[in-house]
Amino acid sequence: MQVDRSRGVVSNLRCACLFILFSTISTGITEVGGSHQSIPPSVVKLWASAFGGEMKSISAKYSGSQLLQKKYKEFERAVRVEEIDGLRLVKRLAENMEEMFHKKAQAMKRLVEAAEEAHLQHEEDPNLQYEYFNAVLINEVDEEGNSVELGGEFILQPNDHFNNLSVNLSLSVVQVPTNMYNKDSAIVNGVFWSEALNKVFVDNFERDPSLIWQYFGSAKGFFRQYPGIKWKPDEHGVIAFDCRNRKWYIQAATSPKDVVILVDVSGSMKGLRLTIARQTVSSILDTLGDDDFFNIIAYNEELHYVESCLNGTLVQADVTNKDHFREHLDKLFAQGIGMLDIALTEAFNLLSDFNETGRGSECSQAIMLVTDGAVDTYDAIFAKYNWPERKVRIFPYLIGRESAFADNLKWMACANKGYFTQISTLADVQENVMEYLHVLSRPKVIDREHDTVWTEAYIDSTLEDGQGPVLMTTVAMPVFSTKNETRNRGILLGVVGTDVPVSELLKTIPKYKLGIHGYAFAITNNGYILTHPDLRPLYGDGKKRRKPNYSSVDLSEVEWEDKDDTLRNAMVNRKTGIFSMEVKKSVDKGKRVLVLHNDYYYTDIKGTPFSLGVALSRGHGKFFFRGNVTVEEGLHDLEHPDVALADEWTYCNTDEHPEHRYLSQIEAIKLYLSGHEPHLQCDKELIQEVLFDAVVTAPLEAYWTSLVLNKSENSDKGVEIAYLGTRTGLSRINLFVVPDKLTNQDFLTAEDKEGVFNADHFPLWYKRAAEQVPGTFVYSLPFNTGSENKSVVLASTAIQLLDERKSPIAAGFVLLV
């Protein structure tokens, strides 16, 4: 027997796990004559020895570990042990992901082509009247029971692919921001010609049923979404969503940019003007993404960097930095005289110096000027720093209703390839700030650069699954006007996009190939995590609140043992290679630690800004084995009632075609092996190993049944569960008590996330068993035992297949209550 103290790594491949559940009897020291009896240490030692022997005996008996050990020995001649080629594996996984991403990008390309053709054929009509399905007004009626304008009857039906949300798979809906008039001529015309996208939406979904939301965000502000779904305003009756503020829109519409924001804090900016200026700067920050760099300089007679620690440089426009600068905006106060010439000179020098370092976006550069006026055109400064190349665009924002100095600001914008905007009220801010995006998008439009962009991971609250909001990434492409009269002006019509759940990426990863402690992860070109087992975007304990900055968690924050960022920098630079280091992996929600030596293999995913990595732990994590049985005997044993497969593992892709979505994985495997369904895609190698595991472990069903039948009323009264889990996600379970008598009702359920096979990790009890000497039992107490006043003991064991270092083994797990 081995108590849970050792953390040494056993150099064997683990393939299966077992556990049972039973009760222990607690003993106490009786009180005699008001005083405690003295118990000799030798007696206590005998009690401990007897207690330990009894625990091991019961564990071995009810786990069936000796029987399983014997069965694997019988099959060892038919087993082939192989070492995993990490580089080859990561390249193959990257190719699979590339293919999946390419399918999404092709769907977007079809939408772009359809949108540009529909706009080309459309003649703008300022008097156009057109009734469309408004996402907020559909199925709404007035006091008399009649459909409201822009509403109408819109059929909605629950759909399991969209987590049982009520949607319309034939039509899209249109959302218009609350601060915009939904019957404005520009919006009505845009909605009219974009109706042509409905057919393409449906066709895309039929070609690729794994698609979820598809949409078109118009430069005019409206948002067309498929499938159609009803939108609900907040408690104030407002829908603040504006597609043009979203990262996918901004990234697709513009190139990466370096921006210096100059804010006038002279005495004339007091009161409402300074309030509007602050909001204008905040809205500009909203339009910047992780590929952009910025700084904010306030000016009067002197220059005041909003963050004094960042003088003379630009910072990445990630969420953390933008929020930090927003906090400092409230500290601005107006006084003195505005010396714009000093501010412009500083801005030009800052952009030039930063560009020479090679750390910026190296694409567009801009100066955003937020002021209530300019007394000069400052053409001497522009001549010195910006002409004739005009690499830096100037975007003046005139604050207030007065226009005395508007001509000077307009001249600055025109002379420096920018755009002038006047902002009179707080309500004008958002719409007017957006105008600069159209200017920055012109080079892409004129050059017809339909670049495909991908966002970092973010949470979509509309598609909550059983575990809460879903983590997504978005692929997007810009849509341009192709009319001859607008071609030279570069008119951006909008951006199309579709969401891709991160869970789709995990489906392409064969967890059984990565070993017990192995995992795959992906990062963006900025080093932010797209998917990683240690990325936890939500607070625990049942709370569905998002963590601050969850979308900008850097790889160095979870692979923190890499002190020099060797792995991170290689992946950011899209290299292919190998890296090794010793790591301390926390398990059981950070309460336990395993010390492992990991080998990391990494490469880029072509056609995307992502890089993929695979971590394999040395020892058993570098080997797997192949078994071979006939399909007939494998299916026979797979269909036993005590057999189940890991819910989150993909044995067959049942999402590809609608007729397969209602199949269980076992039903899909049977259909696939019958050869009658050529369109069903399955992992042939994984299925072969599942069939092998089903045959080898089949005798356990009869063994456990015999224990139940021969169990006397008083013997081993506390035994509740026997459970087996294998490397392929196959499990067998046997209850020795009726379900409602189980001490731990959540064990091995969806609520027990660390106790079951998941898409990105093996169960906790499986991991701990794998790190102990095969054949011994490891006993431990769950950390919630004391608080729940239950005597729960978890025990796990490993069953060795071969008597050598590369030996695959079966691990047994026992639960004592």
Protein Blocks (a to p, Z undefined) as FASTA:
>chain_A
ZZdfbfcdcdbddfbdcdddddddddddddeehiacdddfklmmmmmmmmmmmmmmmmmm
mnommmmmmmmmmmmmmpccddddfklmmmmmmmmmmmmmmmmmmmmmmmmmmmmmmmmm
pccdfkbccddddfklgoiacfkopacehiapddddddfkloopacdfkbccddddfkbc
fkbfklmmmmmmmmmmmmmmmmmmmmmmmbccdddddfklpacddddddddddfkopafb
dfklpmklmmmmpccddddddddfbfklghjllmmmmmmmmmmmmmpcfkbccdddddff
bccdfblmlgoiacdfbfklmmmmmmmmmmpccedjddfklmmmmmmmmmmmmmmnopan
olaccdddddfbdfbeolmmmmmmmpcnlmaccddddedjbfklmmmmmmmmmmnopacd
ddfbfklmmmmmmmmmmmmmmmmmmnopacdddddddddfklccfkoccddddddddddd
fbfklmmnopafbdcdddddfklmmmmpcfklnojmbccddddfkopafbdfklcfbcee
hiacdcehklmccfklmmmmlmnommmmmmmnopacdddddddddeehhiaccddddddd
ddddehiabdcdddddehjllgccdddddfklmmmmmmpmkbccdfkbcfbccklpmklm
mpcfklmmmmmmnopamkbccdfklmmmmmmmmmmmmmmmmmmmmmmmmpcfkgoklbmb
dcdddfkopacdddfbdfklpfblmgopaklmmlpccfkbccfklmmmmmpcehiacddd
dfklmmnopacddddddddfbdcfklccdddddddZZ
